């Protein structure tokens, strides 16, 4: 929908350009994407209670993947972590692998644990995106609170101005005489 306004001393194109520029500035917000990521990476001690939630949880997830996620393959169920005795157990388990498969099918368990490892990686990715979005929303909320305070100040100023102007008004009747 386009329309043209013809008026003297009014540059509609300049006004529209200024409005578009302000809209673009508001879309960008106070912080760039990199600044929001930097804020999200900082410790959240001021916001979170240390007894309820570790503020380094995201950093721990990223840096120590083997600590929270399984490295699972089809041979994992036959491994042992008991040193020399464990190596002997691994050999015995490999030798008995065909016999074990007669009694139970390890494939569903292998598939489920492999799938869980993949899901854990996705959860960390979602957790990271959630922390970024939460940071962005907190910053936007703070900006809106500040704008609300500014608007309240303007409203109070306009109300005082209105009262002052009302007190300065002199009422006259139809004859031109002033009324008290």
N, C-alpha and C positions, 0 to 999 in steps of 0.2 A: 504494500500500500504506500503510494507516494503522493505527495501533494506539494504545492508551491505557495509560499506566503510572500505577498508583495507588500512591503512596508518600507518606508524611508527610515534610515538610521538603524536598521536591524539586519545584522548579518546572520541569517539562519544557519548557513553552512558552518560558520565559525562556532556558533553555539552548539550545534549538533556534534561537531568535532570535539569540542571540549567535554560534552556529555559522554561521548564514546570513550574518550581518554580516561575520564573518572571511573567509568564502569570497568575498563581494563585494569586500572590500578586496584580497584576493589576486588576483582577476581584474583589478582596475584596475591593479595593479602599483605600482611606485615613482613612475612618471612619467605625466603626462597625455599625451594625443595631441599637444597643442601643444608640450609640452616635448620630446617625442621628435623632432618635426619641427625644432625649434630646434637640438637636438643634431646632427641629421643635416645641417643646413645649415652647421655650423661646419667649419672647415678640419680635415683629418684628418692634419696633419703628424706628429703624435705616433704615428700608427698606420702610415701608409704611407711607403714610401721614395720620396723625391722623384725619384730616377732611374728608378724603375719606373712610377710612376703619378702623374699630376697631381691634387692634392687639390682643385683648383678645376675639375675636369672638368665636374661637374654644373652649376656656375654658368656656365661657358663655353657649355655646350649650351643653356641657357635664354636667355642674354643675346644670343648671336650666332647666331641661326638661319640666316641666309644663308651663314655661313661653313662650316657642315657639311651643310646640306641644300639640295637643288636647288629652285629655283623654276621648275618646268618646265611649259610649255604647248605646244600644237601649233606655235606660231610660233618657239619657242626654237631649233630646229635651223637656222633661216634667219637668225638674228641674228649680229652680229659685234661684237667689242669693240675694233676698231682705229680708232676715232675717225671722221674724215671719210672715210677710205678704207673703213672698215667700213660706213658708211651707203650708199656706192655698191655695195659687195658685197651688202648686204641687198636693195637694189633689183633687182640682177641676179638674185639667188637667187629672189626673188619672181616675177620675170618667167619664170624657167626652172623654176618649181615644177611645172607640168604635164609638162614634159619629164623632170624628175627622177623623177616618179612613174611614168613609163614604164619606167625602169630598176630602180627599187627602191621598196618600199613602206615609208614612214617610220612608219606607224601602229603596228606592233608595238614599235618602238623608243620611240616617244612614250608608248605605254601602259606599257611596262616602266619607263621613267625616272619617269613620274608615280607609278606604284605604289611604286617605290623611295623616292621623296620621302615618301609616306604612311607607309611602313614605318619610315623614319628617325624620323618623329615618334613613332610607337608605341614604338620602341626607347628614345627619350629618356624617355617616360612610364614604361616598364618599369624603366629605369635609376634613375629617381627613386624608384619604389616599392621597388626592391631596396635602395637605400641606406637608406630608412626602415626596412625590415624588418631589415636587417643591424644597424642601430643598436639597434632594439628587442631583437634577439636578444643582442647584446653586453651590453646593460644587464641582461637577464634572466640571462645567464651570470654576470655579476659578482654579482648578487643571490644566485644559487644557490651560488656559491663562498663568499660571506660566511655564508650559512646553514649550509653544510657545516662551515666553521670553528667556528661557534657550537656545532653538534652535537658536533663532536670535543672541544671544551672541556667540554661537559656530560658526555660519555662518560668523559673522563679524571677529572673530578670524582667521578662516580659510582663509577668503579673504585677511586679512592683511598678513598672513603667505605666501600666494601665491604670493602677490606683492613683498614681501621681497625676496622670492626665485627667482622670475623672475628677480629682479634687480641684483641678485648675479650671474646669469648665464653668462658665457663667451662663445660667439659664435665663432666657428672655421670653417674655410673653408676646402676644401678637402686636401689642402697641409699642414694643421696643423697650419696655421697662424691665429692669432686672428683677428676678425673684431671689429671695434669700435661700 
